Amino acid sequence: MPFINIKTNAQISREAETNIKTALGKAITAVPGKSEGWLMVGLEQQTLYFRGTDEPAAIAQVSLYGNAIHSALDTLAGSITDAVSQQLGISPDRIYVSCFATPDWGWNGSLF
């Protein structure tokens, strides 16, 4: 039950949106037990400043049900950064990725 929400101040074309969604569907498999079948992806354009400028930047917030090992999250962070950088033209050093795990995750009206 992963959710990856990307916030950026870069323009997101429909093609880039689809390509990012597809790349994240593949990337999530770096985390054991996670698949595109349960992945939810959000893409948001908003005002965003990083290092004092409004040059293109992004943050990807990854929420996971349960825990994941650091090496899997590191691989996932690299894949997310690559997808966002390639599709939106954002320098990798202007992309943050944060990961959060929770033992409480609801779906279909109740918690797992």
C-alpha distances in whole Angstrom, upper triangle without the diagonal:
4,7,10,13,17,20,23,27,27,28,25,26,25,25,24,21,20,21,18,15,17,17,13,12,15,14,10,12,14,11,12,9,7,8,9,9,5,6,8,11,14,17,20,24,25,28,27,30,30,33,35,34,33,32,29,26,23,20,16,14,11,8,6,6,9,11,12,16,18,19,16,15,18,18,15,17,20,18,17,20,22,20,21,25,26,25,26,29,27,29,26,28,27,23,21,18,16,13,12,10,10,11,11,8,9,9,12,14,13,11,10
4,7,10,13,16,20,23,24,25,22,24,22,23,21,18,18,18,15,13,14,14,11,10,13,11,8,11,12,10,12,10,7,8,9,10,7,5,6,9,11,14,17,21,22,25,24,26,26,29,31,31,29,29,26,23,19,16,12,10,7,6,5,6,10,11,11,15,16,17,13,12,15,15,12,14,17,15,13,17,19,17,18,21,22,21,22,25,24,25,23,24,23,20,18,14,13,10,10,9,10,12,12,10,11,12,15,17,16,14,13
4,6,10,13,16,20,21,21,19,21,20,21,18,15,16,17,14,11,14,14,10,11,14,12,10,13,14,13,15,14,11,11,10,11,9,6,5,6,8,11,13,17,19,22,21,23,23,27,28,28,26,26,23,20,16,13,10,8,6,5,7,9,12,14,14,17,18,19,16,13,16,16,13,13,16,15,13,16,18,16,16,19,21,19,20,23,21,23,21,23,21,17,16,13,12,10,10,11,12,14,14,11,12,12,15,17,17,16,15
4,6,10,13,17,17,18,16,18,18,18,16,13,14,14,11,10,12,12,8,10,13,11,9,13,14,13,16,16,12,12,11,13,11,8,6,5,6,9,11,14,16,19,18,20,20,23,25,25,23,22,19,16,12,10,7,6,5,6,9,12,15,15,15,17,17,18,15,12,15,15,11,11,14,12,9,12,14,13,12,16,17,16,16,19,18,19,17,19,18,14,13,10,10,9,10,12,14,17,17,14,16,16,19,21,21,19,19
4,7,10,14,15,16,14,16,16,17,15,12,14,15,11,11,14,14,11,13,16,14,13,17,17,17,20,19,16,16,14,16,14,11,8,6,4,6,8,11,13,15,15,17,18,21,23,22,20,20,17,14,10,8,6,5,7,8,12,15,18,18,18,20,20,21,18,15,17,17,14,13,15,14,11,13,15,13,12,15,17,15,15,18,16,18,17,18,16,13,12,10,10,11,12,14,16,19,18,16,17,18,20,22,22,21,21
4,7,10,11,12,11,14,15,16,13,11,13,13,10,10,14,13,11,14,16,14,14,18,18,18,22,22,18,18,16,19,17,13,11,8,6,5,6,9,10,13,12,15,15,18,20,19,16,16,13,10,7,6,4,6,9,11,15,18,21,21,20,22,20,21,19,16,17,17,14,12,14,13,9,11,13,11,9,12,14,13,11,14,13,15,14,15,13,10,10,9,10,12,14,17,19,22,22,20,21,21,24,25,26,25,25
4,7,9,11,10,14,15,17,14,12,15,16,13,14,17,16,14,17,20,18,18,22,22,22,25,26,22,22,20,22,21,17,14,11,8,6,5,6,7,9,8,11,12,16,17,16,13,14,11,9,6,5,6,8,12,14,18,21,23,23,23,25,23,24,22,19,19,20,17,15,17,16,12,13,15,14,10,13,15,14,12,14,12,15,14,15,12,10,10,10,12,14,16,19,21,25,24,22,23,24,26,27,28,27,28
4,5,8,9,12,15,16,13,12,16,16,13,15,18,17,16,19,21,19,20,24,24,24,28,28,25,24,22,25,23,20,17,14,11,8,6,5,6,8,7,9,11,14,15,13,10,10,7,6,4,7,9,11,15,17,21,24,27,26,25,27,25,26,24,21,21,21,18,16,17,17,13,12,15,13,9,11,14,12,9,11,9,12,13,14,10,9,10,12,14,17,19,22,25,28,28,26,27,27,30,31,32,31,31
4,7,9,13,15,17,14,14,18,18,15,18,21,20,19,22,24,23,24,27,27,28,31,32,28,28,26,28,27,23,21,17,14,11,8,5,5,5,5,8,10,14,13,11,7,8,6,6,7,10,12,15,18,21,25,28,30,30,29,30,28,29,28,24,24,24,22,19,20,20,16,15,17,16,12,13,15,13,10,11,10,13,14,15,11,11,13,15,17,20,23,26,28,32,31,29,30,30,33,34,35,34,35
4,6,10,13,14,11,12,15,15,13,16,19,18,18,21,23,21,23,26,26,28,31,32,28,27,25,28,27,23,21,17,15,11,10,7,8,9,9,11,12,16,16,13,9,8,5,7,8,11,13,16,19,22,26,29,31,31,30,31,29,29,27,25,24,24,21,19,19,19,16,14,15,14,10,11,12,10,7,8,8,11,13,15,11,12,14,16,19,22,24,27,30,33,33,31,31,31,33,35,36,35,36
4,6,10,11,9,10,14,14,13,15,18,18,18,21,23,22,24,27,28,29,32,33,29,27,25,27,27,23,21,17,15,11,10,7,9,11,12,15,16,19,19,16,13,12,9,11,11,14,15,18,21,24,27,30,33,33,32,33,31,31,29,27,26,26,23,21,21,20,17,16,17,15,12,12,13,10,7,10,11,14,16,18,15,15,17,19,21,24,26,29,31,35,34,31,32,31,33,35,36,36,36
4,7,8,6,6,10,11,10,12,14,15,15,18,20,19,21,24,25,26,30,30,26,24,21,24,23,20,18,14,12,8,9,7,11,13,14,17,18,22,22,19,16,15,11,12,12,14,14,17,19,22,25,28,31,31,29,31,30,29,27,25,25,24,21,20,20,18,15,15,15,12,10,12,12,8,7,10,11,15,17,19,16,15,17,18,21,23,25,27,29,33,32,29,29,29,30,32,34,33,34
4,5,5,6,9,10,10,12,14,15,16,18,20,21,22,25,26,28,31,31,27,25,22,24,24,21,19,15,14,11,12,11,14,17,18,21,22,25,25,22,19,18,14,16,15,18,18,20,22,24,27,30,33,33,32,33,32,32,29,27,27,26,23,22,22,20,17,18,17,14,12,14,13,9,9,12,14,18,19,22,19,18,21,21,24,26,28,30,32,35,34,31,31,30,31,33,35,35,35
4,6,5,6,9,10,11,12,14,15,17,19,20,21,24,26,27,30,29,26,23,19,21,22,19,17,14,13,11,12,13,16,19,20,23,25,28,29,26,22,21,18,18,17,19,18,21,22,24,26,29,32,32,31,33,32,32,29,27,28,26,23,23,23,20,18,19,18,15,14,16,14,11,11,15,17,20,21,24,22,20,22,22,25,26,28,30,31,34,33,30,29,28,29,31,33,33,34
4,5,5,6,9,10,11,12,14,15,17,18,20,22,24,26,29,28,25,22,19,21,22,19,18,15,15,13,15,15,19,21,22,25,25,28,29,26,23,21,18,19,18,20,19,21,22,25,26,29,32,32,31,32,31,30,28,26,26,24,22,22,21,18,17,18,16,13,13,14,12,9,10,13,16,19,20,23,22,20,22,22,25,26,28,30,32,35,34,31,31,29,30,33,35,34,34
4,5,5,6,8,10,10,12,14,15,16,18,21,22,24,27,27,23,21,18,21,21,18,17,13,13,10,13,13,16,19,19,21,22,25,26,23,20,18,15,15,14,16,15,18,19,22,24,27,30,30,28,29,28,27,25,23,23,21,19,18,18,15,13,14,13,9,9,11,9,5,7,10,12,16,16,20,18,16,19,19,21,23,25,27,30,32,32,29,29,28,30,32,34,33,33
4,6,5,6,9,10,11,12,15,15,16,19,21,22,25,25,21,19,16,18,18,15,13,10,10,8,10,11,15,18,18,21,22,25,26,24,21,20,16,16,14,15,14,16,17,19,21,24,27,28,26,28,27,27,24,22,23,21,18,18,18,15,13,14,14,10,10,12,12,8,9,13,14,17,18,21,19,17,18,18,20,21,23,25,27,30,29,26,26,25,26,29,30,30,30
4,5,5,6,9,10,11,13,14,16,18,20,21,24,23,20,17,14,16,17,14,13,11,11,10,14,15,19,22,22,25,25,29,30,28,24,23,19,19,17,18,16,18,18,20,22,24,27,28,26,28,28,27,24,23,23,21,18,19,19,16,14,16,15,11,12,14,13,10,12,15,17,20,20,23,22,19,21,20,22,22,24,26,28,30,29,26,26,24,26,28,30,30,29
4,5,5,6,9,10,11,12,14,16,18,20,23,23,19,17,14,17,18,15,14,12,13,12,15,16,20,22,22,25,25,27,29,27,24,22,18,18,16,17,15,18,18,20,22,25,27,27,25,26,26,25,22,21,21,19,16,17,16,13,12,13,12,8,9,12,10,7,10,13,15,17,17,21,20,17,19,18,21,21,24,26,28,30,30,27,28,26,28,31,32,31,30
4,5,5,6,8,10,10,12,15,16,18,21,21,17,15,13,16,16,13,12,9,10,9,12,14,17,20,19,22,22,25,26,24,22,20,16,15,13,14,12,14,14,17,19,22,24,24,22,24,23,22,19,18,18,16,13,13,13,10,8,10,10,6,7,10,9,7,9,12,13,16,15,18,17,14,16,15,17,18,20,22,24,27,27,24,25,24,26,29,30,29,28
4,6,5,6,9,10,11,13,15,16,19,19,15,13,9,12,13,10,9,7,9,9,13,15,18,22,21,24,24,27,29,27,24,23,19,18,15,15,13,14,14,16,17,19,22,23,21,23,23,22,19,18,19,17,14,15,15,12,10,13,13,9,10,13,13,11,13,16,17,19,18,21,20,17,18,16,18,18,20,21,23,25,25,22,22,21,23,25,26,26,25
4,5,5,7,9,10,12,14,16,18,18,15,12,9,12,13,11,11,10,12,13,16,19,22,25,24,27,27,30,32,30,27,25,22,20,18,18,15,17,16,18,18,21,23,23,21,23,23,22,19,18,19,16,14,15,15,12,11,14,13,9,12,14,13,11,14,17,18,20,19,23,22,19,20,18,20,19,22,22,25,27,27,24,24,23,24,27,28,27,26
4,5,5,6,9,11,12,14,17,17,14,12,10,14,15,12,13,11,13,13,17,19,22,24,23,25,25,27,30,28,26,24,20,19,16,16,13,15,14,17,17,20,22,22,20,21,20,19,16,15,16,13,11,12,12,8,8,11,9,6,9,12,11,10,13,15,16,17,16,19,19,16,17,15,18,17,20,21,24,26,26,24,25,24,26,29,29,28,27
4,5,5,6,9,10,12,15,15,11,10,8,12,12,9,10,8,11,12,15,18,20,23,22,24,23,26,29,27,25,24,20,18,15,14,11,12,11,13,14,17,19,19,17,18,18,17,14,13,14,12,9,10,11,8,7,10,10,8,10,13,13,12,14,17,16,18,16,19,19,15,15,13,15,14,16,18,20,22,23,20,21,21,23,26,26,25,23
4,6,6,7,10,11,13,13,10,7,5,8,9,7,9,9,12,14,18,20,23,26,25,28,27,30,32,31,29,27,24,22,19,18,14,15,13,14,14,16,18,19,17,19,19,18,15,14,16,14,11,13,14,10,10,14,13,11,13,16,16,15,17,20,20,22,20,23,22,19,19,16,17,16,18,18,20,22,22,20,20,19,21,24,25,23,22
4,6,6,8,10,12,13,10,8,7,11,12,10,13,12,16,17,20,23,26,28,27,29,28,31,33,32,30,28,24,23,20,19,16,17,14,16,16,18,19,19,17,18,18,16,13,14,15,12,10,13,12,9,10,13,12,11,14,16,15,15,18,20,20,21,19,22,23,19,19,17,18,17,19,20,22,24,24,22,23,22,24,27,27,26,24
4,5,6,8,11,12,10,9,9,12,13,10,13,12,15,16,19,22,24,27,25,27,25,28,30,29,28,26,23,20,17,16,13,14,12,14,14,16,17,17,14,15,15,13,10,10,11,8,6,9,9,6,7,10,10,9,12,14,14,15,17,19,18,19,16,19,20,16,16,13,15,14,16,17,20,22,23,21,23,22,25,28,27,25,24
4,5,6,9,9,6,6,7,10,10,8,11,11,14,16,19,22,24,27,25,27,26,29,31,31,29,28,24,22,18,17,13,13,10,11,10,13,14,14,11,13,14,13,9,9,11,9,6,10,11,9,9,13,13,12,14,17,17,17,19,21,21,22,19,21,21,18,17,13,14,12,14,14,16,18,19,17,19,19,22,24,24,22,20
4,5,7,7,6,5,8,10,11,10,13,14,18,20,23,26,28,31,29,31,29,32,35,34,32,31,28,25,22,20,17,16,13,14,12,14,15,14,12,13,14,13,9,10,12,10,8,12,13,11,12,15,15,15,17,20,20,20,22,24,24,24,21,24,24,21,20,17,17,15,17,16,18,19,21,19,21,20,23,26,25,23,20
4,6,9,8,9,11,14,14,13,16,16,19,21,24,26,28,31,28,30,28,30,33,33,32,30,27,24,21,19,16,16,13,14,13,15,15,13,10,10,11,9,6,7,9,6,6,10,10,9,11,14,14,14,17,19,19,20,22,24,23,23,20,22,23,19,18,15,16,14,16,15,18,19,21,20,23,22,25,28,27,24,22
4,6,6,8,11,13,12,12,15,16,19,21,24,27,29,31,29,30,28,31,34,33,32,31,28,25,22,19,16,15,12,12,10,11,11,9,6,8,10,9,5,7,10,8,7,11,12,12,13,16,17,17,19,21,22,22,24,26,25,25,21,23,24,20,19,15,15,12,13,12,15,16,18,17,19,20,23,25,24,21,19
4,6,9,12,13,13,13,17,18,22,24,27,30,32,34,32,34,32,34,37,37,36,35,32,29,26,23,20,18,15,14,11,12,11,10,7,9,11,11,8,10,13,12,11,14,16,15,16,19,20,20,22,25,25,26,28,29,28,28,25,27,28,24,22,19,18,15,15,14,15,16,18,17,20,20,23,25,23,21,18
4,7,10,11,10,11,15,17,21,24,27,30,32,35,33,35,34,36,39,39,37,36,33,30,27,24,20,19,15,14,11,10,10,10,9,12,15,14,11,13,16,15,13,17,19,17,18,21,22,21,23,26,27,27,29,31,30,30,27,29,29,26,24,20,19,16,16,14,15,15,16,15,17,17,20,22,20,18,15
4,7,8,7,8,11,14,17,20,23,26,28,31,30,32,31,33,36,36,34,33,30,27,23,21,17,16,12,12,9,9,10,11,10,12,15,15,11,12,15,13,11,14,16,15,15,18,19,18,20,23,23,23,25,27,27,27,25,27,27,23,21,18,17,14,14,13,14,15,16,14,16,15,18,21,20,17,15
4,5,6,6,10,12,16,19,22,25,28,31,30,32,31,34,37,36,34,33,29,27,23,21,18,17,14,13,11,12,14,15,13,16,18,17,13,14,17,15,12,16,17,14,15,18,19,17,19,22,22,21,24,26,26,27,25,27,27,23,22,19,19,16,17,16,17,18,18,16,17,16,18,21,21,19,17
4,5,5,8,10,14,16,20,23,26,29,28,31,30,33,35,34,32,31,27,25,22,20,17,16,14,14,13,14,16,17,16,19,20,19,16,16,18,16,13,16,17,14,14,18,18,15,17,21,20,19,21,24,24,26,24,27,26,22,22,19,19,17,18,17,19,20,20,17,17,16,18,21,21,20,18
4,6,9,11,15,18,22,25,28,31,31,33,33,36,38,37,35,34,30,28,25,23,19,19,16,15,14,14,16,18,18,21,22,22,18,18,21,19,16,19,21,18,18,21,22,19,21,24,24,22,25,28,28,29,27,30,29,26,25,22,22,19,19,18,19,19,19,16,16,13,15,18,19,18,16
4,7,10,13,17,20,24,26,29,29,31,31,34,36,36,33,33,29,27,23,21,18,16,13,12,11,11,14,16,16,19,21,21,17,17,20,19,16,18,20,18,17,21,22,19,21,24,24,23,25,28,27,29,27,29,28,24,23,20,19,17,16,15,15,16,15,12,12,10,12,16,16,15,13
4,6,10,13,17,20,23,26,25,28,28,31,33,32,30,29,26,23,20,18,14,13,10,10,10,11,14,16,15,18,19,20,16,15,18,17,13,15,18,15,14,17,18,16,17,20,21,19,21,24,23,25,23,26,24,21,20,17,16,14,15,14,15,17,16,13,14,12,15,17,18,17,16
4,7,10,13,17,19,23,22,26,26,29,31,30,27,27,24,21,18,16,13,12,10,10,11,12,16,17,17,20,21,22,18,17,20,19,15,16,19,16,14,17,19,16,16,20,21,19,20,23,22,25,23,25,23,20,19,16,16,15,15,15,16,17,16,13,13,12,14,17,17,17,17
4,7,10,14,16,20,19,22,23,26,28,26,24,24,20,18,14,13,10,10,9,10,12,15,18,19,19,21,21,22,19,17,19,18,14,15,17,14,12,15,16,13,13,17,17,15,16,19,19,21,20,22,20,17,16,14,15,14,15,16,17,20,19,16,16,15,18,20,21,20,20
4,7,10,13,16,16,20,20,24,25,24,21,21,18,16,13,12,9,10,10,12,14,17,20,21,21,23,23,24,21,19,20,20,16,16,18,16,13,15,17,14,13,16,18,15,15,18,18,20,19,21,19,16,15,14,14,15,16,17,19,21,20,17,17,17,19,21,22,21,22
4,7,10,13,14,17,18,22,23,21,18,18,15,13,10,10,9,11,12,14,17,20,23,24,23,25,25,25,23,20,21,21,17,16,18,16,13,14,16,13,11,14,15,12,12,15,15,18,17,19,17,14,14,14,15,16,18,20,22,25,24,21,21,21,23,24,26,25,26
4,6,10,11,14,16,20,20,19,15,16,13,12,10,10,10,11,14,16,19,22,25,26,25,28,26,27,25,22,23,23,20,18,20,19,15,16,18,15,12,15,17,14,13,16,15,18,18,19,16,14,15,15,16,17,19,21,23,26,25,22,23,23,25,26,27,27,28
4,7,9,12,15,18,18,16,13,13,11,11,9,11,12,14,17,19,23,26,28,29,28,30,29,29,27,24,25,25,22,20,21,20,17,17,18,16,13,15,17,14,11,14,13,17,18,19,15,14,15,16,18,20,22,25,26,29,28,26,26,26,28,29,31,30,31
4,6,10,13,16,16,14,11,12,11,10,10,11,13,15,18,20,24,27,29,30,29,31,30,31,29,26,26,27,24,21,23,22,19,18,21,19,15,17,19,17,14,16,15,18,19,19,15,14,15,17,18,20,22,25,26,30,29,27,27,28,30,30,32,31,33
4,7,10,14,12,11,8,10,10,10,10,12,15,16,20,22,26,29,32,31,31,33,31,32,31,27,27,28,25,23,24,24,20,19,22,21,17,18,21,19,15,17,15,17,19,18,14,15,15,18,19,22,23,27,28,32,31,29,30,31,33,33,35,34,35
4,7,10,10,8,6,9,8,7,8,9,13,15,18,21,24,28,30,29,29,30,28,29,28,24,24,25,23,20,21,22,18,17,20,19,15,16,19,18,14,15,13,15,16,15,11,11,12,15,16,19,21,25,27,30,30,29,30,31,33,34,35,33,35
4,7,6,5,5,7,9,7,9,11,15,16,20,23,26,30,31,31,30,31,28,29,29,25,24,26,24,21,22,23,20,18,20,20,17,17,20,20,16,16,13,14,15,13,10,11,12,15,17,20,22,26,28,32,32,31,33,34,36,37,37,36,37
4,5,6,7,8,9,7,9,10,14,16,19,22,26,29,30,29,28,28,26,27,27,23,22,24,22,19,19,21,18,16,19,19,16,15,19,19,16,16,12,12,13,10,7,9,10,14,15,19,21,25,28,31,32,31,33,34,37,38,38,36,37
4,6,8,9,11,10,12,13,17,19,22,25,28,32,33,31,30,30,27,28,28,25,23,25,24,20,21,23,21,18,20,22,18,17,21,22,19,18,14,13,14,11,9,11,12,16,17,21,24,27,30,34,34,34,36,38,41,41,41,39,40
4,7,9,12,11,14,15,19,21,24,27,30,34,35,34,33,33,30,31,31,28,27,29,27,24,24,26,23,21,23,24,21,20,23,23,20,19,16,15,17,14,12,14,15,19,20,24,26,30,32,36,36,36,38,39,42,42,42,41,42
4,6,9,9,12,15,18,21,24,27,31,34,36,35,34,34,31,32,32,28,27,28,27,23,24,25,22,20,22,22,19,18,21,21,17,16,13,14,15,13,11,13,15,19,21,24,27,31,33,37,37,36,38,39,41,42,42,41,42
4,6,8,11,13,17,19,23,26,29,33,35,34,33,34,31,31,31,28,27,28,26,23,23,24,21,18,20,20,17,16,19,18,15,14,12,13,15,14,11,13,15,18,20,24,26,30,32,36,36,34,36,37,39,40,40,39,40
4,6,10,13,17,20,23,26,29,33,35,34,32,33,30,30,30,27,25,26,24,21,21,22,19,16,18,18,15,13,16,16,12,11,9,10,12,12,9,11,14,17,20,24,26,30,33,36,36,35,37,37,40,41,41,40,41
4,7,11,14,17,20,23,27,30,32,31,30,30,28,28,27,24,23,23,21,18,18,18,16,13,15,14,11,10,13,12,8,8,6,8,10,11,7,9,12,15,18,21,24,28,30,34,34,32,34,34,37,38,39,37,38
4,7,10,14,17,20,23,27,29,28,26,27,24,25,24,21,20,20,18,15,16,16,13,11,13,13,10,9,13,12,9,9,6,8,9,9,5,6,8,11,14,18,20,24,27,30,31,29,31,31,34,35,36,34,35
4,7,10,13,16,19,23,25,24,23,24,22,22,21,18,17,18,16,13,14,14,11,9,12,11,8,9,12,12,9,11,8,9,9,10,7,5,6,9,11,14,17,21,23,27,27,25,27,28,31,32,32,31,31
4,6,10,13,16,20,22,21,20,21,19,20,19,15,15,16,14,11,13,13,10,9,13,12,9,11,15,14,12,14,11,12,11,11,8,6,5,6,8,11,13,17,20,23,23,22,24,25,28,29,29,27,28
4,6,10,13,17,19,18,17,18,17,17,16,12,13,14,11,9,11,11,8,8,12,11,9,12,14,14,13,15,13,14,12,13,11,8,6,5,6,8,11,14,17,21,21,19,21,22,25,26,26,24,25
4,7,10,13,16,15,15,17,16,17,15,12,13,15,12,10,13,13,10,12,15,14,13,15,18,17,17,19,16,17,15,16,14,11,8,6,5,6,8,11,13,17,17,16,18,19,23,23,23,21,21
4,7,10,12,12,11,14,13,15,13,9,12,13,9,9,13,12,10,12,15,14,14,17,19,18,19,21,19,20,17,18,17,13,11,7,6,5,6,8,11,14,15,14,16,17,21,22,21,19,19
4,7,9,10,11,14,14,16,14,11,14,15,12,12,16,16,13,16,19,18,17,21,23,22,22,24,22,23,21,22,21,17,14,11,9,6,5,6,8,11,11,10,12,14,18,19,18,15,15
4,6,7,8,12,13,15,12,10,14,15,12,13,17,16,15,18,20,19,20,23,24,24,24,27,25,26,23,24,23,20,17,13,11,8,6,5,6,9,10,9,12,13,17,18,16,14,13
4,7,9,13,15,17,14,13,17,18,15,17,20,19,18,21,24,23,23,26,28,27,28,30,29,29,27,28,27,23,21,17,15,11,9,6,5,6,7,6,9,11,15,16,14,11,9
4,7,10,13,15,13,13,16,17,16,17,21,20,20,23,25,24,25,28,30,29,30,32,30,31,28,29,28,25,22,18,15,12,9,6,5,5,8,9,12,14,18,18,16,12,10
4,7,9,12,10,10,13,15,14,15,18,19,18,21,23,23,24,27,28,29,29,31,29,29,26,26,27,23,20,16,14,10,9,6,7,8,11,12,16,18,21,22,20,16,14
4,6,8,7,7,10,11,11,13,15,16,16,18,20,21,22,24,26,26,28,29,27,27,23,24,25,21,19,15,13,10,10,8,10,12,15,15,18,20,23,25,22,19,17
4,6,6,7,9,10,11,12,15,16,17,19,20,21,23,24,26,27,28,29,27,26,23,24,25,21,19,16,14,11,12,11,14,15,18,19,22,24,27,28,26,23,21
4,5,5,6,9,10,10,12,14,15,16,18,20,21,22,24,26,26,27,25,24,20,20,22,19,16,13,12,10,12,12,15,17,20,21,24,26,29,31,28,25,23
4,5,5,6,9,10,11,12,14,15,17,19,20,21,23,24,26,26,24,23,19,20,22,19,17,14,14,12,15,15,18,20,23,23,26,27,31,32,31,27,25
4,5,5,6,9,10,11,12,14,15,17,18,20,21,23,24,25,23,23,19,20,22,18,17,13,13,11,13,13,16,18,21,20,23,24,27,29,28,25,22
4,5,5,6,9,10,10,12,14,15,16,18,20,21,22,23,21,20,17,18,19,15,13,10,9,8,10,11,14,17,19,19,22,23,27,28,27,24,22
4,5,5,6,9,10,11,12,14,15,16,18,20,21,21,19,18,14,15,17,14,12,10,10,10,13,14,18,20,23,22,26,27,30,32,30,27,26
4,5,5,6,9,10,11,12,14,15,17,18,20,20,19,18,14,16,18,15,14,11,13,12,15,16,20,22,24,23,26,27,30,32,31,28,26
4,5,5,6,9,10,11,12,14,15,16,18,19,18,17,14,16,17,13,12,9,11,10,13,14,17,20,22,20,23,23,27,29,28,25,24
4,5,5,6,9,10,11,12,14,15,16,17,15,14,11,13,13,10,9,6,8,9,12,14,18,21,23,22,24,25,28,30,29,27,26
4,5,5,6,9,10,10,12,14,15,15,14,13,9,12,13,10,10,9,12,12,16,18,22,24,26,25,28,28,31,33,33,30,29
4,5,5,6,9,10,11,12,14,15,14,14,11,14,15,12,12,10,13,13,17,18,22,24,26,24,26,26,29,32,31,29,28
4,5,5,6,8,10,11,12,13,12,13,10,13,13,9,10,8,11,12,15,17,20,23,24,22,24,25,27,30,29,27,26
4,6,5,6,8,10,10,11,9,9,6,9,9,7,8,8,11,13,17,19,23,26,27,25,28,28,31,33,33,31,30
4,6,5,6,8,10,10,9,9,7,11,12,10,12,11,15,16,20,22,26,28,30,28,30,30,32,35,35,33,32
4,6,5,6,8,10,10,11,10,14,13,11,13,12,15,17,20,22,25,28,29,26,28,27,30,32,33,31,30
4,6,5,6,7,7,9,8,12,10,8,10,11,14,16,19,22,25,28,28,26,28,28,30,32,33,31,31
4,6,6,5,5,6,6,9,9,8,11,12,16,18,22,25,28,31,32,30,31,31,34,36,36,35,34
4,6,6,7,9,9,13,13,12,15,15,19,21,24,27,30,33,33,31,33,32,35,37,38,36,35
4,6,8,11,12,15,14,13,16,16,19,21,24,27,29,32,33,30,31,30,33,35,36,35,34
4,6,9,11,13,12,11,14,15,19,21,24,27,30,33,33,31,32,31,33,35,36,35,35
4,7,9,12,11,11,15,16,20,23,26,29,32,35,35,33,35,34,37,39,40,38,38
4,6,8,7,7,11,13,17,20,23,26,29,33,33,32,33,33,36,38,38,37,37
4,5,5,7,11,13,17,20,24,27,30,34,34,33,35,35,38,40,40,38,38
4,5,5,8,10,14,17,21,24,27,31,32,31,33,33,36,38,38,36,35
4,6,8,11,14,17,21,24,28,31,32,32,34,35,38,39,39,37,37
4,7,10,13,17,20,24,27,30,31,30,32,33,36,37,37,35,35
4,7,10,13,17,20,23,27,28,27,29,30,33,34,34,32,32
4,7,10,13,17,20,24,25,24,26,28,31,32,31,29,29
4,7,10,14,17,20,21,21,23,24,28,29,28,26,26
4,7,10,14,17,18,18,21,22,26,27,26,23,23
4,7,10,14,15,15,18,20,23,24,23,20,20
4,7,10,12,12,15,18,21,22,20,17,17
4,7,9,10,13,16,20,20,18,15,14
4,5,7,11,14,17,17,15,11,11
4,6,10,13,16,16,13,9,9
4,7,10,14,13,10,6,7
4,7,10,10,8,5,6
4,7,7,5,4,6
4,5,6,6,7
4,6,8,10
4,7,10
4,7
4
